[in-house]
Amino acid sequence: MSKTIIDLMRHGEPVGGRRYRGQTDDPLSEKGWQQMWDAAGEFRGWQHIVTSPLQRCAAFADALGEKLGVEVERDDRFKEAAFGEWEGRTAAEICAADPERILRFKQSPVAHAPEGAEPLTEFHRRVGEAWRDILDRYRGCHVLVVGHAGMMRMVIAHAIGLSPENGYRISIENAALSRIQVEWSEGVMLPTLLFHAGKL
């Protein structure tokens, strides 16, 4: 039997505070940097680090990799979903004319997607491809993936068989950590969510 551990870390707070950024490439704020360093702590168990190329993820991944002496790999497939007309807008701005707009989206992200947004099926597919590649390439290793809330939801959905439509019912705060263990034995693969929004 072999085991692979995948830790997922969301980026910290970006400059400009909380908003639907999608693929808008804002850097981390000073607070965001501190949130991520606090989340990583002094843990030194990661053998590989993979990151979204967006700077709110990649800048920290590079700094952590340098600290730990671990190579950092960028993967475009781990980018956040593109939010179309919601890009760069706050929840208050989105809901100004329709107070239940975001609630409807989280309840049914296909039927109530923002105009111009990346289709959920495509988002789920590309993140799933990246997830499977990590499992194939790093079997038996402990890997950190630095990314986004939506990306983490899609990975968790793939890992535990959750429908992507229900992924937005998972709350993921800035610098949140989740851990997935994947066991293989005689051709059987069992992914298990060991903790969500937990501590190392």
C-alpha positions as CSV (number, residue, x, y, z in Angstrom):
1,M,0.0,0.0,0.0
2,S,1.2,3.5,-0.8
3,K,0.0,6.8,0.5
4,T,0.1,10.3,-0.9
5,I,-0.7,13.4,1.1
6,I,-1.9,16.6,-0.7
7,D,-2.3,19.8,1.3
8,L,-4.3,22.6,-0.2
9,M,-3.7,26.1,0.9
10,R,-5.8,29.1,-0.2
11,H,-4.0,32.4,-0.7
12,G,-4.2,35.1,1.9
13,E,-6.0,38.5,1.6
14,P,-5.0,40.3,-1.5
15,V,-4.6,44.1,-1.9
16,G,-8.0,45.6,-2.1
17,G,-9.6,43.2,0.4
18,R,-12.4,40.7,-0.1
19,R,-13.9,40.6,-3.6
20,Y,-14.7,38.2,-6.5
21,R,-11.3,38.3,-8.2
22,G,-11.4,35.2,-10.3
23,Q,-8.4,35.6,-12.6
24,T,-7.7,39.3,-11.8
25,D,-4.1,39.2,-10.7
26,D,-3.9,41.3,-7.5
27,P,-0.9,40.8,-5.2
28,L,-1.1,39.8,-1.5
29,S,-1.6,42.5,1.1
30,E,0.7,42.6,4.1
31,K,-2.0,41.0,6.0
32,G,-2.3,38.3,3.4
33,W,1.4,37.5,3.6
34,Q,1.1,37.1,7.4
35,Q,-1.9,34.9,7.1
36,M,-0.1,32.5,4.9
37,W,3.1,32.4,6.9
38,D,1.0,31.8,10.0
39,A,-0.8,28.9,8.2
40,A,2.5,27.3,7.1
41,G,4.2,27.8,10.4
42,E,7.4,25.8,10.8
43,F,6.1,22.8,9.0
44,R,8.8,21.2,6.8
45,G,7.2,18.0,5.5
46,W,6.4,19.2,2.0
47,Q,8.5,17.5,-0.7
48,H,6.9,19.3,-3.7
49,I,5.1,22.7,-4.0
50,V,2.6,23.3,-6.9
51,T,0.9,26.7,-7.3
52,S,-1.5,28.7,-9.4
53,P,0.5,31.2,-11.4
54,L,-1.5,34.1,-10.2
55,Q,0.7,36.3,-8.0
56,R,-1.5,36.1,-4.8
57,C,-0.5,32.4,-4.8
58,A,2.8,32.1,-6.6
59,A,4.7,34.8,-4.7
60,F,4.1,33.1,-1.4
61,A,4.8,29.6,-2.9
62,D,8.1,30.9,-4.2
63,A,9.1,32.4,-0.9
64,L,8.1,29.2,1.0
65,G,10.0,27.1,-1.5
66,E,13.1,29.1,-1.0
67,K,12.8,28.8,2.8
68,L,12.3,25.1,2.6
69,G,14.7,24.3,-0.3
70,V,11.8,22.9,-2.3
71,E,11.3,23.4,-6.0
72,V,8.0,25.3,-7.0
73,E,6.0,24.3,-10.0
74,R,3.4,26.6,-11.6
75,D,0.3,25.0,-13.2
76,D,-2.2,27.2,-15.1
77,R,-4.9,24.6,-14.5
78,F,-5.0,25.5,-10.8
79,K,-6.1,29.1,-11.6
80,E,-9.3,30.3,-10.0
81,A,-12.4,30.2,-12.2
82,A,-13.0,33.3,-14.4
83,F,-16.0,35.2,-12.9
84,G,-17.0,37.1,-15.9
85,E,-18.9,40.3,-15.0
86,W,-18.2,39.7,-11.3
87,E,-14.4,40.0,-11.8
88,G,-13.0,42.5,-9.3
89,R,-16.4,43.3,-7.7
90,T,-17.3,43.1,-4.0
91,A,-20.3,41.1,-2.7
92,A,-22.0,44.3,-1.8
93,E,-21.6,45.6,-5.4
94,I,-22.9,42.4,-6.9
95,C,-25.9,42.3,-4.6
96,A,-26.8,46.0,-4.7
97,A,-29.7,45.6,-7.1
98,D,-30.5,42.0,-6.1
99,P,-29.7,41.0,-2.5
100,E,-30.0,37.3,-3.2
101,R,-27.8,37.2,-6.3
102,I,-24.8,35.4,-4.7
103,L,-27.0,33.1,-2.6
104,R,-28.7,31.8,-5.8
105,F,-25.3,31.3,-7.4
106,K,-24.0,29.2,-4.5
107,Q,-27.2,27.2,-4.5
108,S,-27.0,26.5,-8.3
109,P,-23.7,27.8,-9.9
110,V,-24.7,26.5,-13.3
111,A,-28.2,28.0,-13.5
112,H,-27.1,31.3,-11.9
113,A,-23.5,31.8,-13.1
114,P,-22.3,35.4,-13.7
115,E,-22.5,36.5,-17.3
116,G,-19.3,35.7,-19.1
117,A,-18.0,33.3,-16.4
118,E,-16.0,30.2,-17.1
119,P,-18.5,27.3,-17.3
120,L,-18.5,25.2,-14.1
121,T,-18.1,22.0,-16.1
122,E,-14.9,23.3,-17.8
123,F,-13.5,24.6,-14.4
124,H,-14.1,21.2,-12.8
125,R,-12.5,19.4,-15.7
126,R,-9.3,21.4,-15.9
127,V,-8.8,21.3,-12.1
128,G,-9.5,17.6,-12.2
129,E,-6.8,17.1,-14.8
130,A,-4.2,18.9,-12.7
131,W,-5.3,16.9,-9.6
132,R,-4.8,13.6,-11.4
133,D,-1.5,14.6,-12.8
134,I,-0.2,15.4,-9.3
135,L,-1.4,12.0,-8.1
136,D,0.4,10.2,-11.0
137,R,3.6,12.2,-10.7
138,Y,4.0,12.4,-6.9
139,R,2.7,9.1,-5.7
140,G,4.0,8.4,-2.2
141,C,5.0,12.1,-1.6
142,H,3.7,15.0,0.5
143,V,2.7,17.8,-1.8
144,L,1.5,21.4,-1.1
145,V,-0.9,23.0,-3.7
146,V,-1.3,26.8,-3.2
147,G,-4.4,28.1,-4.9
148,H,-7.8,29.5,-4.6
149,A,-11.1,28.9,-2.9
150,G,-12.9,27.7,-6.0
151,M,-10.0,25.6,-7.1
152,M,-9.9,23.9,-3.7
153,R,-13.6,23.2,-3.9
154,M,-13.1,21.4,-7.2
155,V,-10.2,19.4,-5.9
156,I,-12.2,18.3,-2.9
157,A,-15.2,17.5,-5.2
158,H,-13.0,15.2,-7.3
159,A,-11.4,13.6,-4.2
160,I,-14.5,12.7,-2.4
161,G,-17.1,12.4,-5.2
162,L,-18.9,15.6,-4.4
163,S,-20.9,17.1,-7.3
164,P,-19.2,20.3,-8.6
165,E,-22.6,22.0,-8.3
166,N,-22.4,21.6,-4.5
167,G,-18.8,22.7,-4.3
168,Y,-19.8,26.3,-3.5
169,R,-21.4,25.1,-0.3
170,I,-17.9,24.6,1.1
171,S,-16.6,27.6,3.0
172,I,-12.9,28.4,2.5
173,E,-11.4,31.4,4.2
174,N,-8.1,33.2,3.4
175,A,-5.0,31.0,4.0
176,A,-7.3,28.0,4.9
177,L,-5.6,24.5,4.8
178,S,-7.2,21.2,3.8
179,R,-5.5,17.8,3.7
180,I,-6.3,14.9,1.4
181,Q,-4.8,11.5,1.8
182,V,-4.8,9.1,-1.1
183,E,-4.2,5.4,-0.5
184,W,-3.5,2.8,-3.2
185,S,-3.7,-1.0,-2.8
186,E,-3.9,-3.6,-5.5
187,G,-5.3,-1.1,-8.0
188,V,-7.8,0.5,-5.6
189,M,-7.5,4.2,-4.9
190,L,-9.1,5.7,-1.8
191,P,-8.9,9.5,-1.3
192,T,-9.9,10.7,2.2
193,L,-10.4,14.3,3.3
194,L,-8.5,14.2,6.6
195,F,-9.2,17.8,7.6
196,H,-10.7,21.0,6.2
197,A,-9.9,24.5,7.4
198,G,-7.6,22.9,9.9
199,K,-4.1,23.4,11.4
200,L,-0.8,21.7,10.6
